[in-house]
C-alpha cells in the first residue's frame, strides 16, 4: 500500500505546476483525461485503479478539493443535478436503466443510474469499465446503451451540493486507503 501511495503522491506532485492556473472545470477534465488506461477495479478510486464512480469522485477531489465517494446513482441524484449545463461546467454522462436488471452481484432498479462517465471534452468521456478506462465518444456510446434499454443523461455539477456533501463527511461510501491519503496530501498542501 505504501508504495502505491508514494507513487500517487509523486504523480500529483509532478502535475502540480501543470494544473495550478486551471479553473476547477479545466482541472476536472485534465484529471479525467489523465486517468485513461488505469485498471478497472470495483470499489477503487485512485490513479492506478478505479471504477466508474470512483474516477468521477477522484477527478472532483483533484479539481475542487471536495472529498466524497459515492455511487453513480448518488452522483446522478444528489451531486450532478444541473439539467442544462453550459459547456464550461463540470459535467458527467449518466446511464440509467429502464427496467430492473442484475449486473454482477447488484440489482439495479428501474430509474437507477448503473454507470457514469466523466465528460472531459466536447463529446469525449472517460469510460471506466473493465479491463481499463478509455476515452470514448459519447455520441458513439449513446446508441449502444440506448439499445440495451438505458436512458443517457448529461448533467452539470451542483457545486453547492458537492461542497455540502464534502463538508458533512457522510458521503464516503467505502473510500479506499489510497483515496483517503490523496485527500490528506491535498489538504496538507492547502494549509
Protein Blocks (a to p, Z undefined) as FASTA:
>chain_A
ZZmmmmmmmmmmmmmmmmmmpcfklmmmmmmmmmgoiacdehiacfkbccfklmmmmmmm
mmnopacdddfklmmmmmmmcfbdcfkbccddddddfbdcdehjbccdehiafbdcddfb
ehiacddddfbdcdddfklmmmmmmmnopacddddddfklmmmmmmnopacghiafklmm
mmmmmmmmmZZ
